[in-house]
Amino acid sequence: MTDNVVFDIGMLLVLAGFAIGILAVIVAVLRSARGSGPTRGGGVIMIGPLPIVFGTDKESTRTLILLAIILMAAALLFMFLQTMWR
């Protein structure tokens, strides 16, 4: 793979992340406007391959931990593949 393809994939993933974030905010606003139950949430901050996970309840935190493990494995895989391409 060339560097341009890897760059394009990275930019596509960044844009997809922003789109998902904006969609999540819109859904949360619409849900709170209807007053349908308590709001749950959390987040994952990836610093390199190391995740920082936080959440408002056990269920969302467990889901985010699973997501963090998947993201960490993907980041390590991409780092490993990058060293193989050079």
Backbone as ProteinMPNN parsed JSONL, in Angstrom:
{"seq_chain_A": "MTDNVVFDIGMLLVLAGFAIGILAVIVAVLRSARGSGPTRGGGVIMIGPLPIVFGTDKESTRTLILLAIILMAAALLFMFLQTMWR", "coords_chain_A": {"N_chain_A": [[0.848, -1.188, 0.0], [0.446, 2.231, -0.699], [1.644, 5.369, 0.654], [-0.251, 7.348, 0.263], [-2.707, 6.001, 0.173], [-2.911, 4.984, 2.763], [-2.987, 7.388, 4.177], [-5.395, 8.437, 3.164], [-7.235, 6.534, 4.138], [-6.919, 6.974, 6.874], [-7.814, 9.656, 7.107], [-10.466, 9.299, 6.313], [-11.398, 7.703, 8.41], [-11.137, 9.52, 10.551], [-12.975, 11.519, 9.778], [-15.308, 9.947, 9.795], [-15.451, 9.419, 12.518], [-15.934, 12.008, 13.566], [-18.465, 12.442, 12.399], [-19.993, 10.432, 13.617], [-19.816, 11.291, 16.257], [-21.155, 13.795, 16.137], [-23.693, 12.901, 15.363], [-24.342, 11.394, 17.649], [-24.576, 13.411, 19.581], [-26.787, 14.813, 18.571], [-28.789, 12.823, 18.769], [-28.826, 12.49, 21.562], [-29.726, 15.028, 22.386], [-32.286, 15.092, 21.208], [-33.463, 12.939, 22.539], [-33.424, 13.83, 25.201], [-35.118, 15.99, 24.984], [-37.571, 14.807, 24.626], [-37.84, 13.663, 27.056], [-37.372, 11.013, 27.831], [-36.583, 8.937, 30.04], [-33.575, 8.279, 32.048], [-30.359, 9.728, 31.288], [-27.602, 8.107, 29.919], [-24.098, 7.553, 29.596], [-20.714, 7.847, 28.366], [-17.187, 7.63, 27.703], [-14.266, 7.101, 25.632], [-10.914, 7.739, 25.673], [-8.286, 7.696, 23.584], [-4.908, 7.453, 23.876], [-2.423, 7.154, 21.969], [-1.896, 3.72, 21.845], [-3.093, 3.311, 24.279], [-5.915, 3.163, 26.32], [-8.254, 5.386, 27.98], [-10.952, 5.048, 29.967], [-14.245, 6.066, 30.742], [-17.447, 6.289, 32.37], [-21.023, 6.593, 33.03], [-22.508, 4.587, 34.195], [-22.452, 1.052, 35.048], [-23.035, -0.653, 32.866], [-22.682, 0.887, 30.483], [-20.002, 1.511, 30.819], [-18.775, -1.019, 30.726], [-19.345, -1.713, 28.065], [-17.876, 0.26, 26.768], [-15.305, -0.408, 27.605], [-14.947, -2.815, 26.25], [-15.037, -1.794, 23.632], [-12.747, -0.187, 23.784], [-10.746, -2.123, 24.038], [-10.932, -3.352, 21.537], [-10.268, -1.156, 19.893], [-7.668, -0.687, 20.816], [-6.365, -3.055, 20.065], [-6.64, -2.808, 17.287], [-5.139, -0.468, 16.847], [-2.575, -1.315, 17.657], [-2.207, -3.34, 15.784], [-2.166, -1.846, 13.376], [0.133, -0.321, 13.887], [2.046, -2.335, 13.962], [1.818, -3.373, 11.347], [2.637, -1.148, 9.927], [5.353, -1.017, 10.483], [6.144, -3.286, 9.173], [5.768, -2.642, 6.488], [7.775, -0.903, 5.864]], "CA_chain_A": [[0.0, 0.0, 0.0], [1.212, 3.463, -0.74], [1.368, 6.295, 1.752], [-1.483, 8.087, -0.024], [-3.856, 5.166, 0.532], [-2.959, 4.946, 4.23], [-3.443, 8.714, 4.582], [-6.82, 8.542, 2.83], [-7.98, 5.71, 5.094], [-6.884, 7.682, 8.154], [-8.707, 10.815, 7.036], [-11.829, 8.784, 6.271], [-11.739, 7.283, 9.771], [-11.31, 10.731, 11.365], [-14.255, 12.114, 9.396], [-16.372, 9.071, 10.292], [-15.53, 9.645, 13.96], [-16.638, 13.267, 13.788], [-19.868, 12.26, 12.021], [-20.634, 9.641, 14.671], [-19.924, 12.16, 17.432], [-22.229, 14.763, 15.906], [-24.941, 12.147, 15.402], [-24.61, 11.036, 19.044], [-25.058, 14.616, 20.267], [-28.147, 15.083, 18.093], [-29.673, 11.824, 19.364], [-28.95, 12.793, 22.992], [-30.573, 16.213, 22.525], [-33.664, 14.707, 20.894], [-33.947, 12.067, 23.601], [-33.673, 14.623, 26.403], [-36.263, 16.852, 24.715], [-38.769, 13.994, 24.843], [-37.891, 13.28, 28.463], [-37.512, 9.557, 27.896], [-35.689, 8.224, 30.937], [-32.29, 8.881, 32.422], [-29.323, 9.764, 30.267], [-26.389, 7.36, 30.243], [-23.063, 7.842, 28.626], [-19.332, 7.628, 28.736], [-16.272, 7.914, 26.611], [-12.956, 6.464, 25.567], [-9.864, 8.609, 25.164], [-7.146, 6.872, 23.178], [-3.622, 8.136, 23.8], [-1.663, 6.087, 21.335], [-2.681, 2.493, 21.997], [-3.559, 3.197, 25.664], [-7.239, 3.772, 26.479], [-8.785, 5.89, 29.242], [-12.384, 4.785, 29.845], [-15.104, 6.584, 31.799], [-18.857, 6.113, 32.076], [-21.941, 6.964, 34.096], [-23.032, 3.389, 34.834], [-21.635, -0.141, 34.789], [-23.298, -1.218, 31.544], [-22.011, 1.677, 29.443], [-18.556, 1.391, 31.027], [-18.366, -2.328, 30.192], [-19.383, -1.624, 26.609], [-16.759, 1.09, 26.339], [-14.075, -1.176, 27.819], [-14.859, -3.727, 25.101], [-14.665, -0.964, 22.494], [-11.354, 0.23, 23.966], [-9.895, -3.282, 23.738], [-10.931, -3.504, 20.083], [-9.492, -0.046, 19.339], [-6.269, -0.888, 21.179], [-5.859, -4.118, 19.195], [-6.529, -2.253, 15.933], [-4.002, 0.462, 16.827], [-1.343, -2.107, 17.699], [-2.098, -4.016, 14.491], [-1.72, -0.87, 12.389], [1.527, 0.023, 14.181], [2.862, -3.473, 13.548], [1.813, -3.431, 9.89], [3.407, -0.021, 9.415], [6.768, -1.362, 10.542], [6.376, -4.329, 8.184], [5.761, -2.043, 5.158], [8.995, -0.1, 5.642]], "C_chain_A": [[0.885, 1.241, 0.0], [0.825, 4.361, 0.423], [0.08, 7.067, 1.53], [-2.716, 7.295, 0.381], [-4.014, 5.128, 2.05], [-3.454, 6.288, 4.768], [-4.932, 8.88, 4.327], [-7.685, 7.727, 3.782], [-8.036, 6.4, 6.455], [-7.82, 8.87, 8.172], [-10.171, 10.388, 7.008], [-12.285, 8.348, 7.665], [-11.951, 8.481, 10.698], [-12.65, 11.385, 11.044], [-15.436, 11.273, 9.864], [-16.545, 9.247, 11.804], [-16.251, 10.938, 14.302], [-18.118, 13.131, 13.47], [-20.62, 11.471, 13.084], [-20.81, 10.474, 15.934], [-21.047, 13.171, 17.301], [-23.586, 14.078, 15.956], [-25.32, 11.771, 16.835], [-25.129, 12.237, 19.83], [-26.485, 14.93, 19.854], [-29.139, 14.103, 18.717], [-29.878, 12.107, 20.851], [-29.843, 14.006, 23.226], [-32.029, 15.862, 22.254], [-34.26, 13.833, 21.991], [-34.267, 12.855, 24.869], [-34.856, 15.556, 26.209], [-37.572, 16.105, 24.919], [-38.918, 13.581, 26.294], [-38.018, 11.782, 28.663], [-36.415, 8.927, 28.747], [-34.38, 8.923, 31.216], [-31.285, 8.808, 31.268], [-28.102, 9.012, 30.759], [-25.344, 7.721, 29.213], [-21.683, 7.55, 29.17], [-18.454, 7.944, 27.555], [-14.984, 7.139, 26.734], [-12.003, 7.483, 24.974], [-8.676, 7.714, 24.855], [-5.915, 7.755, 23.082], [-2.643, 7.092, 23.276], [-2.493, 4.819, 21.423], [-3.276, 2.339, 23.404], [-4.904, 3.897, 25.845], [-7.466, 4.312, 27.903], [-10.297, 5.814, 29.091], [-13.115, 5.41, 31.02], [-16.558, 6.429, 31.377], [-19.719, 6.458, 33.267], [-22.552, 5.765, 34.804], [-22.208, 2.183, 34.396], [-21.818, -0.669, 33.367], [-22.586, -0.436, 30.442], [-20.496, 1.601, 29.587], [-18.042, 0.059, 30.496], [-18.342, -2.323, 28.67], [-18.194, -0.826, 26.088], [-15.417, 0.402, 26.568], [-13.876, -2.159, 26.668], [-14.447, -2.965, 23.842], [-13.198, -0.542, 22.588], [-10.386, -0.909, 23.655], [-9.801, -3.491, 22.227], [-10.099, -2.399, 19.429], [-8.004, -0.203, 19.624], [-5.641, -1.968, 20.289], [-5.684, -3.609, 17.768], [-5.339, -1.305, 15.829], [-2.684, -0.295, 16.83], [-1.124, -2.849, 16.384], [-1.595, -3.063, 13.413], [-0.27, -0.455, 12.624], [2.466, -1.095, 13.739], [2.952, -3.553, 12.032], [2.637, -2.294, 9.278], [4.905, -0.333, 9.443], [7.11, -2.451, 9.514], [6.48, -3.751, 6.771], [7.063, -1.297, 4.862], [10.179, -0.97, 5.413]], "O_chain_A": [[1.942, 1.271, 0.631], [-0.187, 4.141, 1.089], [-0.613, 7.407, 2.489], [-3.678, 7.873, 0.887], [-5.129, 5.23, 2.562], [-4.25, 6.325, 5.706], [-5.654, 9.404, 5.175], [-8.754, 8.181, 4.19], [-9.079, 6.41, 7.11], [-8.545, 9.076, 9.146], [-11.021, 11.042, 7.612], [-13.426, 8.596, 8.053], [-12.848, 8.459, 11.54], [-13.383, 11.766, 11.957], [-16.456, 11.819, 10.284], [-17.669, 9.224, 12.306], [-17.079, 10.973, 15.212], [-18.95, 13.66, 14.207], [-21.758, 11.802, 13.416], [-21.837, 10.377, 16.606], [-21.809, 13.383, 18.245], [-24.531, 14.618, 16.532], [-26.496, 11.824, 17.195], [-26.029, 12.091, 20.657], [-27.31, 15.278, 20.698], [-30.218, 14.51, 19.148], [-30.995, 11.976, 21.35], [-30.637, 14.013, 24.166], [-32.915, 16.289, 22.994], [-35.435, 13.975, 22.331], [-35.264, 12.582, 25.537], [-35.538, 15.886, 27.179], [-38.569, 16.694, 25.336], [-40.005, 13.19, 26.721], [-38.708, 11.335, 29.58], [-35.422, 8.434, 28.211], [-34.106, 10.006, 30.698], [-31.367, 7.94, 30.4], [-27.622, 9.242, 31.869], [-25.662, 8.142, 28.101], [-21.521, 7.067, 30.291], [-18.913, 8.459, 26.536], [-14.655, 6.595, 27.788], [-12.254, 8.027, 23.898], [-8.128, 7.058, 25.741], [-5.883, 8.7, 22.293], [-2.113, 6.27, 24.023], [-3.682, 4.842, 21.105], [-3.907, 1.321, 23.685], [-5.026, 5.088, 25.559], [-6.947, 3.775, 28.881], [-10.867, 6.438, 28.196], [-12.668, 5.304, 32.162], [-16.873, 6.435, 30.187], [-19.22, 6.6, 34.383], [-23.069, 5.91, 35.913], [-21.377, 2.277, 33.493], [-20.848, -1.088, 32.734], [-21.958, -1.03, 29.565], [-19.779, 1.624, 28.587], [-16.978, 0.013, 29.878], [-17.423, -2.867, 28.057], [-17.581, -1.193, 25.086], [-14.482, 0.611, 25.795], [-12.762, -2.316, 26.168], [-13.607, -3.436, 23.075], [-12.487, -0.54, 21.583], [-9.325, -0.682, 23.073], [-8.725, -3.772, 21.7], [-9.317, -2.668, 18.517], [-7.171, 0.111, 18.774], [-4.515, -1.808, 19.817], [-4.697, -3.936, 17.11], [-4.609, -1.33, 14.838], [-1.771, 0.051, 16.082], [0.009, -2.974, 15.92], [-0.713, -3.412, 12.629], [0.479, -0.258, 11.667], [3.547, -0.837, 13.209], [4.032, -3.774, 11.484], [3.259, -2.469, 8.23], [5.637, 0.045, 8.529], [8.245, -2.523, 9.043], [7.199, -4.301, 5.936], [7.399, -1.091, 3.696], [11.284, -0.468, 5.209]]}, "name": "protein", "num_of_chains": 1, "seq": "MTDNVVFDIGMLLVLAGFAIGILAVIVAVLRSARGSGPTRGGGVIMIGPLPIVFGTDKESTRTLILLAIILMAAALLFMFLQTMWR"}
